[in-house]
Amino acid sequence: MGVDGYKKIKGRKRTAVVDVLGLVLKCHVGAANQADVKAAPGVLFWVLETYSRLVKILADQGYQGDLGSWIK
């Protein structure tokens, strides 16, 4: 079982996509030991298909690697 930053619920990690107002567009709950960059493509695939007018995606340092080239 993984640990997600010593939150009260162990074993789960939440990946959320929000708009500029902070409203949740999509949320994914996965294993805490799964890397952020591994969960992102599944979530972003849905977001990019649903919101075709999406122009810019901002992410933190945890999403470095092949994710940027995958989005392009």
N, C-alpha and C positions, 0 to 999 in steps of 0.2 A: 504494500500500500504506500503510495506517495504522500508527500506533505506539501500543501499549497501555501507556503509562507506563514505557517502556524496559525491558520484561520481556525475557527471553531469546528468547521466541518472538514474532516480529513479525507483525502482520497479523491477530491474533485477540484477541477480548475474550470473557471468560466472564461470564455472568450466572447466578447461583445462587440458588435459594430453599432456605432451611434452616428446620428447626424450632427450638424453644427450646433443644434440646440441641446444635444445630449439625450435625445429620444432614441430608444433602442430600436434598431432595424432588424437585428438578428442576434441571437444568443446561442452559444453552443456550450454544453457542459460535458467535459471529458475527464479522463484520468489525470490526476495531479502530476504523475511522472511523465506525461506526454509533453514533448517540447511545444512551445507556442507555434513555432514555424510549421509543425506537422499538422496542427488543427486548423490553421488559417486557410489553406486552399479550399477545403470543403465549405467553410463559412463564406469565403469571398466568392466562390463560384456561384452560390445562391444569390448573393447580394448583387453581383455584376449582371446576372440574368434578370433579376427582378427590377433593379434600378438602372436601366440602360443609359440614363442621362448622367450617371455618376462621372464626375470629371477628375476628382482628386481623392487619393487615399493617403491618410497619414497614419503612421504606426510608430511604436516605440522601438528601442534597440533590440528587444527580444525577437523581432521579426526580420533580422538580417539574414543574408544568405541568398538562396535561389528564389525567394518569394518575390522580390522586385522584378526579376526577369520573367517569372511566371505570370505576373499581372500584365506586363506589357504584351 
